[in-house]
Amino acid sequence: MRLLGVLALLLVAVPVEASTIVAQSYTLPAMAAPMAVNVYRPDGNPPAGGWPVVYLLHGLGGNQGDWLVAGNLQPTLDGLIADGTVQPMVVVMPAAGNNWYVDTRPAGGLDDVETAITSQLREHIEADFPVRKDAGGRAIAGLSMGGAGALRLGIGHPDLYAAIAALSPAIWENVPIEDLDKAPADIDLIIDSAYFHWADPDTLTSGVDLPPAGPHFSGAFGDPFDARRYNSQNVFTLLAGAVRANTPLPAIFMLVGDHDSHKLWRGAIALYETLLADNRNVAFRIYDGDHSWELWRAHIGEALTFINANLKPAPAAP
């Protein structure tokens, strides 16, 4: 009897998952191969207009399982929903390759990932899951390369999303006009001297945070790296266009580690300052940490809480 009592206590103490992970595969015209997707679906019945939906993007070398295996997404979101911090929501985690979430076919690539995620995948998700189909109930987020992707897709398609969350986004400023024709290796050589420059022995000036033109871009911006194509696709260019047109933007959340091994606080700070200068809705956090899952696991809940706070009420039924 005592053993049965102990077992009963253990059963009570084990948390029960309040969600289901659905594994999907979609054949999309914009992609050369089927796209594998994991979907977090909360338990229970959806509201009349459907659950809010978040598209959660992986980093370089990642896949649809990263946020579940390394990011602790399911128990984290289960807990946030259980305690009422966030409303039940669907989270879509696609495997998008190493294409930096841009359409690469114009540069000779195989996949148009931007088109796939903002249009074709979205249409499949809205057909297969009870999610909201209005921008007020949709958000996009990601880490590292996926953080850059979330920012450029959210700012580039502001009519699709209510909020953006970027964890350690791999973003850099535009390559200056005078450096556009430099070879990729030459751009790499001047990165640090361009960011901090001694104008004279007593004057240190800040400068441009140049993109490292190495193989990590996987040909997304041309092979070899094409600075003009990079600039045309860069989030800073997209933001400048939105500022000129006075286009409303989604609410934006960014965080980065203070010891990020790729020095990604540079681009994040530059984007934050640009957003603030135009009085945009942006929150920015710098936490103790590197470019690591330890940081992202610890703060994905904060990102989802920000997203939840910036979702709009569902439209009234007609």
C-alpha positions as CSV (number, residue, x, y, z in Angstrom):
1,M,0.0,0.0,0.0
2,R,2.9,2.4,0.8
3,L,4.4,1.7,-2.6
4,L,1.1,2.5,-4.3
5,G,0.9,5.8,-2.4
6,V,4.4,6.8,-3.5
7,L,3.6,5.9,-7.1
8,A,0.4,8.0,-6.8
9,L,2.4,11.0,-5.6
10,L,4.9,10.6,-8.4
11,L,2.2,10.5,-10.9
12,V,0.7,13.7,-9.5
13,A,4.1,15.4,-9.5
14,V,4.8,14.7,-13.2
15,P,3.7,17.6,-15.4
16,V,1.1,16.8,-18.1
17,E,1.8,18.3,-21.5
18,A,-1.0,20.6,-22.5
19,S,-0.2,20.4,-26.2
20,T,0.5,18.2,-29.2
21,I,3.4,18.4,-31.7
22,V,2.1,17.7,-35.2
23,A,4.8,16.7,-37.8
24,Q,3.9,17.9,-41.3
25,S,5.5,17.9,-44.7
26,Y,4.5,20.4,-47.4
27,T,5.3,20.4,-51.1
28,L,5.6,24.1,-51.9
29,P,6.2,25.5,-55.4
30,A,8.8,27.9,-54.0
31,M,10.9,25.0,-52.6
32,A,13.0,22.4,-54.4
33,A,12.1,19.8,-51.8
34,P,9.2,19.2,-49.4
35,M,9.4,21.4,-46.3
36,A,9.3,19.6,-43.0
37,V,7.3,21.4,-40.3
38,N,6.6,20.8,-36.7
39,V,3.5,22.5,-35.3
40,Y,2.8,23.1,-31.6
41,R,-1.0,22.8,-31.1
42,P,-2.5,23.6,-27.7
43,D,-5.0,21.3,-26.2
44,G,-8.6,22.2,-26.0
45,N,-11.0,23.8,-28.4
46,P,-10.0,26.9,-30.3
47,P,-11.9,30.1,-30.0
48,A,-14.4,31.0,-32.8
49,G,-11.9,32.9,-34.9
50,G,-9.1,30.4,-34.3
51,W,-5.9,30.5,-32.2
52,P,-3.2,33.1,-32.8
53,V,-0.2,31.6,-34.8
54,V,3.5,32.2,-34.4
55,Y,6.0,31.3,-37.1
56,L,9.2,30.3,-35.3
57,L,12.4,30.2,-37.4
58,H,15.6,28.2,-36.8
59,G,19.2,29.3,-37.1
60,L,22.0,28.4,-39.5
61,G,22.3,24.6,-39.9
62,G,19.1,24.1,-38.0
63,N,15.8,22.4,-38.8
64,Q,12.2,22.0,-37.7
65,G,13.2,20.2,-34.5
66,D,15.6,22.7,-33.0
67,W,13.1,24.7,-30.9
68,L,11.6,21.5,-29.5
69,V,14.9,19.6,-28.7
70,A,17.3,22.4,-27.8
71,G,14.9,25.2,-27.2
72,N,12.5,23.6,-24.7
73,L,9.6,25.2,-26.5
74,Q,6.8,22.8,-25.7
75,P,7.1,22.7,-21.8
76,T,7.9,26.5,-21.8
77,L,4.8,27.4,-23.7
78,D,2.7,24.8,-21.9
79,G,3.6,26.5,-18.7
80,L,2.9,30.0,-20.0
81,I,-0.5,29.0,-21.2
82,A,-1.3,27.1,-18.0
83,D,-0.6,30.0,-15.7
84,G,-2.4,32.5,-18.0
85,T,0.7,34.5,-19.0
86,V,-0.2,33.9,-22.7
87,Q,-3.3,32.8,-24.5
88,P,-3.2,29.4,-26.2
89,M,-1.4,29.7,-29.6
90,V,-0.2,27.6,-32.4
91,V,3.6,27.7,-33.2
92,V,4.8,26.7,-36.6
93,M,8.4,25.6,-36.9
94,P,9.6,25.0,-40.5
95,A,12.8,23.6,-41.8
96,A,13.9,26.3,-44.3
97,G,17.6,25.4,-45.0
98,N,20.4,27.9,-44.9
99,N,18.9,30.4,-47.3
100,W,18.7,33.3,-44.8
101,Y,14.9,33.5,-45.4
102,V,15.3,35.2,-48.8
103,D,14.2,34.3,-52.3
104,T,17.4,32.8,-53.7
105,R,16.3,31.8,-57.2
106,P,17.1,35.3,-58.6
107,A,20.7,34.6,-57.4
108,G,20.9,31.1,-58.8
109,G,19.6,29.3,-55.7
110,L,17.1,26.5,-55.4
111,D,14.6,27.9,-52.9
112,D,12.5,31.0,-52.6
113,V,12.1,30.8,-48.8
114,E,10.6,34.2,-48.3
115,T,7.7,33.4,-50.7
116,A,7.4,29.9,-49.1
117,I,6.9,31.2,-45.6
118,T,5.0,34.4,-46.1
119,S,2.6,32.9,-48.6
120,Q,2.6,29.2,-49.5
121,L,3.3,27.7,-46.0
122,R,0.9,30.2,-44.4
123,E,-1.9,29.1,-46.7
124,H,-1.3,25.4,-45.8
125,I,-1.3,26.1,-42.1
126,E,-4.4,28.2,-42.3
127,A,-6.1,25.3,-44.2
128,D,-4.9,22.5,-41.9
129,F,-5.1,24.1,-38.4
130,P,-7.7,26.3,-36.7
131,V,-5.7,29.5,-36.6
132,R,-6.5,33.1,-37.1
133,K,-6.1,34.4,-40.7
134,D,-5.8,38.1,-39.9
135,A,-2.5,39.9,-39.3
136,G,-3.6,40.9,-35.7
137,G,-3.4,37.2,-34.8
138,R,-0.1,36.3,-36.5
139,A,3.5,36.8,-35.4
140,I,7.0,35.8,-36.6
141,A,10.1,35.0,-34.5
142,G,13.4,33.3,-34.7
143,L,17.0,33.0,-33.5
144,S,20.3,34.0,-35.1
145,M,19.7,33.5,-38.9
146,G,16.1,33.0,-38.0
147,G,16.1,36.2,-36.0
148,A,17.3,38.0,-39.1
149,G,14.7,36.2,-41.1
150,A,11.9,37.2,-38.7
151,L,13.0,40.9,-38.8
152,R,13.2,41.1,-42.6
153,L,10.0,39.1,-43.2
154,G,8.1,41.0,-40.6
155,I,9.4,44.4,-41.7
156,G,9.2,43.5,-45.4
157,H,5.6,42.2,-45.0
158,P,4.1,44.4,-42.3
159,D,0.6,43.7,-43.4
160,L,1.0,40.0,-42.3
161,Y,2.2,40.3,-38.7
162,A,1.3,42.0,-35.4
163,A,4.6,41.3,-33.8
164,I,8.2,40.2,-34.4
165,A,10.6,38.6,-31.9
166,A,14.3,38.2,-32.8
167,L,16.7,36.4,-30.5
168,S,20.4,37.2,-31.2
169,P,19.5,38.2,-34.8
170,A,22.3,37.8,-37.3
171,I,22.0,41.3,-38.8
172,W,24.6,43.7,-40.1
173,E,24.3,47.2,-41.6
174,N,24.4,47.9,-45.4
175,V,27.7,47.8,-47.2
176,P,28.6,51.5,-48.0
177,I,28.7,52.6,-51.6
178,E,32.4,53.0,-51.6
179,D,32.9,49.3,-50.6
180,L,30.3,47.8,-52.9
181,D,32.8,46.6,-55.5
182,K,35.3,45.2,-53.0
183,A,36.0,41.5,-53.1
184,P,34.4,39.5,-50.2
185,A,37.8,38.8,-48.7
186,D,38.6,42.5,-48.7
187,I,35.3,43.3,-46.9
188,D,36.2,40.7,-44.3
189,L,39.6,42.4,-43.8
190,I,38.1,45.8,-43.0
191,I,35.2,44.8,-40.7
192,D,36.8,45.7,-37.4
193,S,38.6,48.8,-38.7
194,A,35.4,50.0,-40.3
195,Y,33.4,49.6,-37.1
196,F,35.9,51.3,-34.8
197,H,38.4,53.7,-36.5
198,W,41.1,55.8,-35.0
199,A,40.7,59.1,-36.8
200,D,43.8,60.4,-35.0
201,P,45.6,59.3,-31.8
202,D,42.9,61.0,-29.6
203,T,39.8,60.3,-31.6
204,L,38.0,56.9,-31.9
205,T,34.9,57.0,-34.2
206,S,32.2,54.4,-34.6
207,G,31.3,53.3,-38.0
208,V,29.4,50.7,-40.0
209,D,28.9,47.1,-38.8
210,L,29.8,45.3,-42.1
211,P,28.5,41.8,-42.9
212,P,31.2,39.1,-42.8
213,A,31.1,37.9,-46.5
214,G,32.0,34.3,-45.7
215,P,30.5,30.9,-46.7
216,H,27.8,31.1,-44.0
217,F,25.6,33.0,-46.4
218,S,25.4,29.8,-48.5
219,G,25.0,31.8,-51.7
220,A,21.8,33.5,-50.6
221,F,23.3,36.8,-51.6
222,G,25.2,35.5,-54.6
223,D,28.2,33.3,-55.0
224,P,30.6,35.0,-54.6
225,F,29.0,37.4,-52.1
226,D,27.3,40.3,-53.9
227,A,27.2,43.4,-51.7
228,R,24.6,45.0,-53.9
229,R,22.2,42.1,-53.6
230,Y,22.9,41.9,-49.9
231,N,22.0,45.6,-49.5
232,S,18.8,45.2,-51.5
233,Q,17.6,42.3,-49.3
234,N,18.9,43.7,-46.0
235,V,16.5,44.6,-43.1
236,F,18.0,48.0,-42.9
237,T,17.0,48.7,-46.5
238,L,13.5,47.4,-45.8
239,L,13.3,49.6,-42.7
240,A,14.4,52.7,-44.6
241,G,11.7,52.1,-47.1
242,A,9.1,51.7,-44.4
243,V,10.3,54.9,-42.7
244,R,10.1,56.9,-46.0
245,A,6.6,55.6,-46.7
246,N,5.5,56.0,-43.0
247,T,4.3,52.4,-43.1
248,P,3.0,51.0,-39.8
249,L,5.2,48.1,-38.6
250,P,4.6,45.2,-36.2
251,A,5.8,45.6,-32.6
252,I,9.4,44.4,-32.4
253,F,11.3,42.6,-29.6
254,M,15.0,41.9,-29.8
255,L,17.5,40.4,-27.4
256,V,21.2,39.5,-27.6
257,G,23.9,38.2,-25.3
258,D,26.5,40.7,-24.0
259,H,29.2,38.2,-24.9
260,D,27.8,37.0,-28.3
261,S,30.7,35.3,-30.0
262,H,29.7,36.9,-33.3
263,K,29.4,40.4,-31.9
264,L,25.7,40.5,-32.9
265,W,24.9,43.3,-30.4
266,R,26.4,45.7,-33.0
267,G,23.7,45.1,-35.6
268,A,21.0,44.8,-33.0
269,I,21.9,48.1,-31.4
270,A,22.1,49.8,-34.8
271,L,18.6,48.6,-35.7
272,Y,17.2,49.5,-32.3
273,E,18.6,53.0,-32.6
274,T,17.1,53.3,-36.1
275,L,13.7,52.1,-34.9
276,L,13.7,54.4,-31.9
277,A,14.6,57.4,-34.1
278,D,11.4,56.8,-36.0
279,N,9.4,56.3,-32.8
280,R,8.6,52.7,-33.6
281,N,7.3,50.1,-31.0
282,V,10.5,48.3,-30.1
283,A,11.8,46.6,-27.0
284,F,15.5,45.6,-26.7
285,R,17.3,43.5,-24.1
286,I,20.9,42.7,-23.5
287,Y,21.4,39.7,-21.3
288,D,24.5,37.9,-19.9
289,G,25.3,35.2,-22.3
290,D,26.8,34.0,-25.6
291,H,25.3,33.0,-28.9
292,S,23.9,29.9,-27.4
293,W,20.8,27.8,-26.6
294,E,21.3,28.5,-22.9
295,L,20.4,32.1,-23.7
296,W,17.5,31.3,-26.1
297,R,15.9,28.7,-23.9
298,A,16.0,31.1,-21.0
299,H,14.3,33.9,-22.9
300,I,11.9,32.4,-25.5
301,G,9.2,32.7,-22.9
302,E,9.8,36.4,-22.6
303,A,9.6,36.7,-26.4
304,L,6.3,34.8,-26.5
305,T,5.0,37.0,-23.7
306,F,5.9,40.1,-25.8
307,I,4.2,38.6,-28.8
308,N,1.0,37.8,-26.8
309,A,0.8,41.3,-25.4
310,N,1.0,42.8,-29.0
311,L,-1.6,40.6,-30.7
312,K,-4.8,42.3,-31.6
313,P,-8.3,41.2,-30.6
314,A,-9.8,38.9,-33.1
315,P,-12.2,40.5,-35.6
316,A,-15.9,40.3,-34.8
317,A,-17.8,37.5,-36.6
318,P,-19.8,38.9,-39.5
